[in-house]
Amino acid sequence: MKPVEASSLDRILTLELARVTERAAVAAARLRGRGDEMAADQAAVDAMRQELNHLPIDGTVVIGEGERDEAPMLYIGEKVGTGKGPAVDIALDPLEGTTICAKNLPNSIAVIALAEAGSLLNAPDVYMDKIAIGPGFPAGIVDLDAPPADNIRAVAAAKGVPVGEITACILDRPRHAKLIEDVRATGASIRLIGDGDVAGVIHTTEPTETGIDIYLGIGGAPEGVLAAAALRCIGGQMQGRLILDRPEKIERAARMGIKDPRKKYGLEEMAKGDVLFAATGVTDGNFLQGVKFGRNSITTNTVVMRSSTGTVRWIRAMHTQLDKFE
Ligand SMILES: O=P(O)(O)OC[C@H]1O[C@](O)(COP(=O)(O)O)[C@@H](O)[C@@H]1O
């Protein structure tokens, strides 16, 4: 494996990554609203893998579709790319929000992050408790271990608005009943989402567009690492803690190199160094429109970002060679 040379990631790969998520998004979008989550997910996986294997990288999937024995493709540890290029870690979710896609509801995306080998947290497929806010706030104003009310008040004070003007995004799950009660008790508003917390976290970075100031609660750990990669690029603050509530989960995490099962991870501990991130909308969403199928064209909307430069590129692509998407 060749070590990554400084700045080699962006020149070769930043825009190439857009192709990878575009392809997965189009494949999934063909199955939008059909009520078949597995078919949409499989289509996205196949398309993403095919495109990834054209990239000039020596890639290893560290956040993927599951362990080798449970996922035939894009499993954790799978090697992807041509093998001739920089050694990189890859976190991916070819269809983030499978249920959203199956129901054709907002904010399902195809998503990938890439970083120098050894830079992304190898998180097992367990839950993660998360807190995130967008850029522009003083460092450390929110804390995963602080009461939710304190975090909400801190964001309101830093933003210079009454607490009633703050909106928190939380996954609509029974496990969040107390969290929801505590946040509502402050007078803040809550946007309850059915699924898709990678988008939920990213929404905190554009509160005027999305209306979301803070993300709180428990979602998937793989999604946590992907969201952290995005925040490393756009800016913002995030903390996460794996929920390792059974001995077998602790053992599994230990095998993946996680020694302290109660560790609170900061942004840089989940995604360090030079990070690239790309996402393409599958269904229409707050920050990305979904795939549009025209008579002779397909239109995709993608965001591609890089941490070391802070560049955020919005790519609206019109594809006319439709056979490429067959
Ligand atoms: O549905 P659960 O078990 O609460 O898990 C929450 C996780 O599921 C999602 O809502 C959707 O994940 P999938 O795309 O795998 O269906 C994630 O965004 C979130 O992190």
The ligand as a Gaussian input file, in Angstrom:
#p B3LYP/6-31G(d) Opt

LIG

0 1
 O      -34.461000       2.764000      12.663000
 P      -33.517000       2.715000      13.848000
 O      -33.254000       1.324000      14.290000
 O      -33.995000       3.605000      14.934000
 O      -32.100000       3.267000      13.372000
 C      -31.862000       4.608000      13.056000
 C      -31.088000       4.667000      11.784000
 O      -31.930000       4.246000      10.699000
 C      -31.985000       5.266000       9.715000
 O      -33.082000       6.121000      10.003000
 C      -32.177000       4.665000       8.335000
 O      -31.249000       3.655000       8.114000
 P      -31.406000       2.695000       6.829000
 O      -31.104000       3.514000       5.632000
 O      -30.399000       1.614000       7.043000
 O      -32.819000       2.209000       6.773000
 C      -30.692000       6.023000       9.924000
 O      -30.666000       7.293000       9.329000
 C      -30.602000       6.051000      11.417000
 O      -29.295000       6.312000      11.876000

